[in-house]
């Protein structure tokens, strides 16, 4: 049930990229639409690559057509404060702004 993962939902802005790679994502919107979770990164070139989220657990998910894992970061109150995208040595983090 996507509502079990509603803590993922929000708007995120990029705050760090590894020096090895830059995925080119400025911001990301995670939403629930028509009973499914979606991850929609907004790229610097103006493109949007919306794809369905495949939850692994409360802390991790994958998306269709993307290698690697997404990790949800929590603060000490249990609120989501960001996500990180990783594929081996390549990482990018985003903070949740709403």
PyMOL commands that set and color helices and strands:
alter all, ss='L'
color gray80, all
select helices_A, chain A and resi 2-8
alter helices_A, ss='H'
color red, helices_A
select strands_A, chain A and resi 10-17+25-33+36-43+48-55+60-63+69-74+80-87+90-96
alter strands_A, ss='S'
color yellow, strands_A
deselect
rebuild
show_as cartoon
